[in-house]
Amino acid sequence: SAANVYQIVTVDGATKYVAWGSGNLTVPAGISQMTTVVPDESGDFNWQAVAPGQIIALTDIPLLWR
């Protein structure tokens, strides 16, 4: 698998991840939501609930996890 994963820590201390590629990735501890970095037709981001330990299949569209 070829996963690209970047951890981002915001100025207020929040940890987020951006991930894309091939294969599967396990949702890290402290993460409860994900969305694609590409908004829908309305320009909105559709956040979905995820749980730490959940397995997510990666694609070429990056996912933002928070």
C-alpha positions as a Markdown table, in Angstrom:
| # | Residue | x | y | z |
|---|---|---|---|---|
| 1 | Ser | 0.0 | 0.0 | 0.0 |
| 2 | Ala | 1.1 | 3.5 | -0.7 |
| 3 | Ala | -0.4 | 5.9 | 1.9 |
| 4 | Asn | 0.3 | 9.6 | 2.2 |
| 5 | Val | -0.5 | 10.8 | 5.7 |
| 6 | Tyr | 0.2 | 14.3 | 7.1 |
| 7 | Gln | -0.4 | 15.3 | 10.7 |
| 8 | Ile | -1.3 | 18.9 | 11.3 |
| 9 | Val | -1.3 | 20.6 | 14.7 |
| 10 | Thr | -3.2 | 23.9 | 14.6 |
| 11 | Val | -2.2 | 27.0 | 16.6 |
| 12 | Asp | -4.8 | 26.1 | 19.2 |
| 13 | Gly | -3.4 | 22.6 | 19.7 |
| 14 | Ala | -6.0 | 20.6 | 17.7 |
| 15 | Thr | -4.5 | 17.6 | 15.8 |
| 16 | Lys | -5.8 | 16.8 | 12.3 |
| 17 | Tyr | -4.7 | 14.5 | 9.6 |
| 18 | Val | -4.9 | 14.5 | 5.8 |
| 19 | Ala | -4.5 | 11.1 | 4.1 |
| 20 | Trp | -4.8 | 9.7 | 0.6 |
| 21 | Gly | -3.3 | 6.9 | -1.5 |
| 22 | Ser | -3.9 | 3.2 | -1.8 |
| 23 | Gly | -4.6 | 0.6 | 0.8 |
| 24 | Asn | -6.3 | 0.9 | 4.2 |
| 25 | Leu | -5.5 | 3.2 | 7.1 |
| 26 | Thr | -6.6 | 2.9 | 10.8 |
| 27 | Val | -8.2 | 6.0 | 12.3 |
| 28 | Pro | -5.9 | 7.4 | 15.0 |
| 29 | Ala | -6.8 | 8.1 | 18.6 |
| 30 | Gly | -8.5 | 11.4 | 19.2 |
| 31 | Ile | -10.2 | 11.5 | 15.7 |
| 32 | Ser | -14.0 | 11.5 | 15.5 |
| 33 | Gln | -14.8 | 13.0 | 12.0 |
| 34 | Met | -13.7 | 12.9 | 8.4 |
| 35 | Thr | -14.5 | 14.5 | 5.1 |
| 36 | Thr | -13.0 | 14.8 | 1.7 |
| 37 | Val | -11.0 | 17.9 | 1.0 |
| 38 | Val | -13.1 | 18.3 | -2.1 |
| 39 | Pro | -16.5 | 20.0 | -1.3 |
| 40 | Asp | -19.8 | 18.9 | -2.7 |
| 41 | Glu | -21.7 | 20.7 | -5.5 |
| 42 | Ser | -22.9 | 23.3 | -3.0 |
| 43 | Gly | -19.4 | 24.0 | -1.7 |
| 44 | Asp | -20.1 | 22.2 | 1.6 |
| 45 | Phe | -18.0 | 19.6 | 3.4 |
| 46 | Asn | -19.9 | 16.6 | 4.6 |
| 47 | Trp | -18.4 | 15.4 | 7.8 |
| 48 | Gln | -18.9 | 11.8 | 8.7 |
| 49 | Ala | -18.5 | 10.2 | 12.2 |
| 50 | Val | -15.5 | 7.8 | 12.5 |
| 51 | Ala | -14.1 | 6.0 | 15.5 |
| 52 | Pro | -10.4 | 5.4 | 16.5 |
| 53 | Gly | -9.4 | 2.0 | 15.3 |
| 54 | Gln | -11.8 | 2.1 | 12.4 |
| 55 | Ile | -10.3 | 0.9 | 9.0 |
| 56 | Ile | -10.7 | 3.4 | 6.1 |
| 57 | Ala | -10.0 | 2.6 | 2.5 |
| 58 | Leu | -7.9 | 5.3 | 0.9 |
| 59 | Thr | -8.3 | 6.7 | -2.6 |
| 60 | Asp | -6.7 | 9.5 | -4.6 |
| 61 | Ile | -9.1 | 12.0 | -3.1 |
| 62 | Pro | -7.5 | 13.2 | 0.2 |
| 63 | Leu | -9.5 | 12.8 | 3.4 |
| 64 | Leu | -9.3 | 15.3 | 6.3 |
| 65 | Trp | -9.7 | 13.8 | 9.7 |
| 66 | Arg | -10.4 | 15.8 | 12.9 |
